[in-house]
Amino acid sequence: MRLDGKVAVVTGAAQGLGRACAECMAAEGARVIVSDVNADGGSAVVEAIRADGGEATFIACDVGDRAEVDALIAGAVDAYGRLDSAVANAGIVRFSDFLELSEEDFDAVLRVNLKGVFLTGQAAARQMVSQGTGGTIINMSSINAVVAIPNIVPYVTAKGGVNQLTRGMALALADKGIRVNAIGPGSIMTEMLRSVAHDKEAMHKVLARTPLGRAGEPAEIGKVAVFLASADSSYMTGEVVYVDGGRLALNYMVPVKEVQD
């Protein structure tokens, strides 16, 4: 197994992409700290990992709070003795017309989606440096770091920042043996997308901008996280890996003949 004996922290792991990253990493042998503000959801993920023969522990954490992030990393070390990988996945979204967007919503999204990535990466890197064994940090970006959607301006702003933060971290930590990369998902069948999957018009829009003709599955992101955490990506740092079904390469809309129910 590619992560056998490794210890990984995954934030925002109670559902969606974070859950998929935690489960895929556990399946490859990592001992995983599942972290989220949703204790019930996070504990359920731990139970699922253990039921599949993996090893996991839940630690609650608000990634926008430095003290809680520091406690998360310390808790990982207390539980498993070390830290080898951190996936900074926690994120929120606020929908609003730009002219009606509140300062509070803008600040709330950047606090979790950008500041939270910084705090998680910094705390994880400090632990890795103290161990002297290097490590990997994986930040969850988005194709919306490159293409914008006007009713989620704080989200796209934060994700653009994540890309530059990833590059800056990678350069700052390279001589310490710590690799930092990001994943930029496209349309993935998480809970949010599943909630509109019954709407043929909405799904038509998703598929019309996706050359592969389907939404991605969360595990397809989790497997990329495994790759970036493993020795298979040993010469990669400062990269954003877009997992988007070809969307960013597209300069026209794909004609979709039929949308599946």
C-alpha positions as CSV (number, residue, x, y, z in Angstrom):
1,M,0.0,0.0,0.0
2,R,1.3,3.4,-1.0
3,L,0.8,5.2,2.3
4,D,1.5,2.3,4.7
5,G,2.6,3.6,8.0
6,K,2.0,7.2,7.2
7,V,-0.2,9.6,9.3
8,A,-2.5,12.0,7.5
9,V,-4.8,14.8,8.7
10,V,-7.7,15.7,6.5
11,T,-9.8,18.8,7.2
12,G,-13.4,19.1,6.2
13,A,-13.6,15.3,6.1
14,A,-17.2,14.7,7.3
15,Q,-18.5,14.6,3.8
16,G,-17.8,15.1,0.1
17,L,-14.2,15.5,-1.1
18,G,-12.7,15.5,2.4
19,R,-14.4,12.2,3.2
20,A,-13.2,10.7,-0.1
21,C,-9.6,11.8,0.6
22,A,-9.7,10.3,4.1
23,E,-11.2,7.0,2.9
24,C,-8.8,6.7,0.0
25,M,-5.8,7.5,2.1
26,A,-6.9,5.0,4.8
27,A,-7.4,2.3,2.1
28,E,-3.8,2.8,1.1
29,G,-2.6,2.2,4.6
30,A,-2.5,5.7,6.2
31,R,-3.6,6.3,9.7
32,V,-6.0,9.2,9.3
33,I,-7.1,12.0,11.5
34,V,-10.6,12.9,10.3
35,S,-11.3,16.6,11.1
36,D,-14.4,18.7,10.7
37,V,-16.7,21.1,12.7
38,N,-19.4,18.4,12.2
39,A,-18.6,15.9,14.9
40,D,-21.4,13.5,14.1
41,G,-20.5,13.4,10.4
42,G,-16.8,13.1,11.2
43,S,-17.3,10.3,13.6
44,A,-19.4,8.4,11.0
45,V,-16.5,8.6,8.6
46,V,-14.2,7.2,11.3
47,E,-16.6,4.3,11.8
48,A,-16.8,3.6,8.1
49,I,-13.0,3.6,7.8
50,R,-12.6,1.3,10.7
51,A,-15.3,-1.0,9.3
52,D,-13.2,-1.3,6.2
53,G,-10.2,-2.3,8.2
54,G,-8.5,1.1,8.3
55,E,-7.3,3.2,11.2
56,A,-8.8,6.6,11.9
57,T,-9.5,9.1,14.7
58,F,-11.8,12.1,14.8
59,I,-10.7,15.5,16.0
60,A,-13.1,18.5,15.8
61,C,-11.5,21.7,14.4
62,D,-12.5,25.1,13.1
63,V,-9.7,25.7,10.6
64,G,-10.2,29.5,10.8
65,D,-9.0,29.4,14.4
66,R,-5.2,29.1,15.0
67,A,-5.6,27.6,18.4
68,E,-7.9,24.8,17.1
69,V,-5.6,24.1,14.2
70,D,-2.6,23.8,16.4
71,A,-4.6,21.5,18.7
72,L,-5.5,19.4,15.7
73,I,-1.9,18.8,14.7
74,A,-0.9,18.2,18.3
75,G,-3.8,15.7,18.6
76,A,-2.6,13.9,15.5
77,V,0.9,13.5,17.0
78,D,-0.6,12.4,20.3
79,A,-2.7,9.8,18.6
80,Y,-0.2,8.4,16.1
81,G,3.2,9.8,17.0
82,R,3.9,11.8,13.9
83,L,2.5,13.6,10.9
84,D,3.4,12.8,7.3
85,S,0.6,14.5,5.2
86,A,-2.0,17.1,5.6
87,V,-5.0,17.7,3.3
88,A,-6.4,21.2,3.7
89,N,-9.8,20.6,2.3
90,A,-12.3,22.4,4.6
91,G,-14.4,24.9,2.7
92,I,-17.7,26.8,2.6
93,V,-19.6,28.7,0.0
94,R,-22.0,31.7,0.2
95,F,-24.3,32.4,-2.8
96,S,-25.1,36.0,-3.5
97,D,-25.6,38.6,-6.2
98,F,-22.4,40.6,-6.2
99,L,-24.1,43.9,-5.4
100,E,-25.9,42.3,-2.5
101,L,-22.8,40.4,-1.1
102,S,-22.3,41.2,2.5
103,E,-18.9,41.9,4.1
104,E,-19.7,39.2,6.7
105,D,-20.2,36.5,4.0
106,F,-17.1,37.6,2.2
107,D,-15.0,37.4,5.3
108,A,-16.5,34.1,6.4
109,V,-15.6,32.4,3.2
110,L,-12.0,33.7,3.1
111,R,-11.6,32.8,6.8
112,V,-12.3,29.1,6.1
113,N,-11.2,28.7,2.5
114,L,-8.0,30.7,2.4
115,K,-6.9,31.5,6.0
116,G,-7.8,28.0,7.0
117,V,-5.6,26.5,4.3
118,F,-2.7,28.8,5.5
119,L,-3.2,27.9,9.2
120,T,-3.4,24.2,8.4
121,G,-0.4,24.2,6.2
122,Q,1.7,26.2,8.5
123,A,0.9,24.1,11.6
124,A,1.5,20.9,9.6
125,A,4.8,22.1,8.2
126,R,6.1,23.2,11.6
127,Q,5.4,19.7,12.9
128,M,7.1,18.1,9.9
129,V,10.1,20.3,10.3
130,S,10.4,19.4,13.9
131,Q,10.3,15.7,13.0
132,G,13.0,16.2,10.4
133,T,11.4,13.7,8.0
134,G,9.7,16.0,5.5
135,G,6.1,15.4,4.4
136,T,3.4,16.4,2.0
137,I,0.7,19.1,2.1
138,I,-2.2,19.0,-0.3
139,N,-4.5,22.1,-0.6
140,M,-8.0,21.8,-2.1
141,S,-8.3,24.4,-4.9
142,S,-10.9,24.4,-7.7
143,I,-11.2,25.1,-11.4
144,N,-13.0,28.2,-10.0
145,A,-9.5,29.5,-9.1
146,V,-9.2,30.0,-12.9
147,V,-12.7,30.5,-14.2
148,A,-15.2,32.6,-12.2
149,I,-18.9,32.3,-11.3
150,P,-20.4,35.7,-10.4
151,N,-22.7,34.5,-7.6
152,I,-19.9,33.0,-5.5
153,V,-17.3,35.7,-5.7
154,P,-15.8,35.1,-2.2
155,Y,-15.3,31.4,-3.1
156,V,-13.6,32.0,-6.4
157,T,-11.4,34.7,-4.8
158,A,-10.4,32.3,-2.0
159,K,-9.5,29.5,-4.5
160,G,-7.4,31.8,-6.6
161,G,-5.6,32.7,-3.4
162,V,-5.1,29.0,-2.6
163,N,-3.3,28.5,-5.9
164,Q,-0.7,31.2,-5.1
165,L,-0.5,30.1,-1.4
166,T,0.3,26.6,-2.7
167,R,3.1,27.9,-4.8
168,G,4.5,30.2,-2.1
169,M,4.4,27.4,0.5
170,A,6.1,25.0,-1.9
171,L,9.0,27.3,-2.5
172,A,9.3,28.2,1.2
173,L,9.3,24.5,2.3
174,A,11.2,22.8,-0.5
175,D,14.6,22.8,1.2
176,K,12.9,21.2,4.2
177,G,11.8,18.2,2.3
178,I,8.1,19.2,2.3
179,R,6.2,19.1,-0.9
180,V,3.1,21.2,-1.4
181,N,0.6,20.7,-4.2
182,A,-3.1,21.4,-4.8
183,I,-6.0,19.7,-6.4
184,G,-8.4,21.7,-8.6
185,P,-11.7,19.7,-9.0
186,G,-14.3,20.4,-11.6
187,S,-17.9,19.2,-11.3
188,I,-17.8,16.4,-8.8
189,M,-20.8,14.4,-7.6
190,T,-20.7,15.6,-4.0
191,E,-23.8,16.2,-1.9
192,M,-24.3,19.7,-3.4
193,L,-24.3,18.4,-7.0
194,R,-26.4,15.4,-6.1
195,S,-29.1,17.7,-4.8
196,V,-29.7,19.1,-8.3
197,A,-28.9,15.9,-10.2
198,H,-32.6,15.3,-10.7
199,D,-32.9,18.6,-12.6
200,K,-32.2,17.8,-16.3
201,E,-31.6,21.4,-17.2
202,A,-29.1,21.9,-14.4
203,M,-27.3,18.7,-15.3
204,H,-27.3,19.6,-19.0
205,K,-25.3,22.7,-18.1
206,V,-22.8,20.6,-16.1
207,L,-22.3,18.1,-18.9
208,A,-22.3,20.7,-21.6
209,R,-19.1,22.1,-20.2
210,T,-17.5,18.8,-19.4
211,P,-15.8,17.0,-22.4
212,L,-15.8,13.6,-20.7
213,G,-19.6,13.9,-20.6
214,R,-20.1,13.1,-16.9
215,A,-19.6,14.4,-13.4
216,G,-16.6,13.2,-11.4
217,E,-16.9,11.0,-8.4
218,P,-15.4,12.0,-5.0
219,A,-13.1,9.0,-5.0
220,E,-11.5,10.3,-8.2
221,I,-10.3,13.3,-6.1
222,G,-9.3,11.0,-3.2
223,K,-7.1,8.9,-5.5
224,V,-5.3,12.1,-6.6
225,A,-4.7,13.0,-3.0
226,V,-3.2,9.6,-2.4
227,F,-0.9,10.1,-5.4
228,L,0.2,13.5,-4.2
229,A,0.8,12.2,-0.7
230,S,2.8,9.2,-1.9
231,A,6.3,8.7,-3.3
232,D,4.8,8.4,-6.7
233,S,4.7,12.2,-6.9
234,S,8.2,12.6,-5.3
235,Y,9.4,15.2,-7.9
236,M,6.2,17.3,-7.8
237,T,5.8,20.5,-5.8
238,G,4.1,23.8,-6.3
239,E,1.6,22.2,-8.8
240,V,-2.1,22.5,-9.1
241,V,-3.6,19.3,-10.6
242,Y,-6.9,19.9,-12.2
243,V,-9.3,17.0,-12.2
244,D,-12.1,18.4,-14.2
245,G,-13.1,16.1,-17.1
246,G,-11.4,18.4,-19.5
247,R,-13.4,21.5,-18.6
248,L,-10.5,24.0,-18.4
249,A,-9.3,22.9,-21.9
250,L,-12.7,23.7,-23.4
251,N,-13.3,26.8,-25.5
252,Y,-16.8,25.9,-26.6
253,M,-19.8,24.1,-25.2
254,V,-20.0,20.4,-25.8
255,P,-23.3,19.4,-27.5
256,V,-25.0,17.0,-25.1
257,K,-27.6,14.9,-26.9
258,E,-29.1,13.3,-23.9
259,V,-28.9,13.8,-20.1
260,Q,-29.2,10.7,-18.0
261,D,-31.9,10.7,-15.3
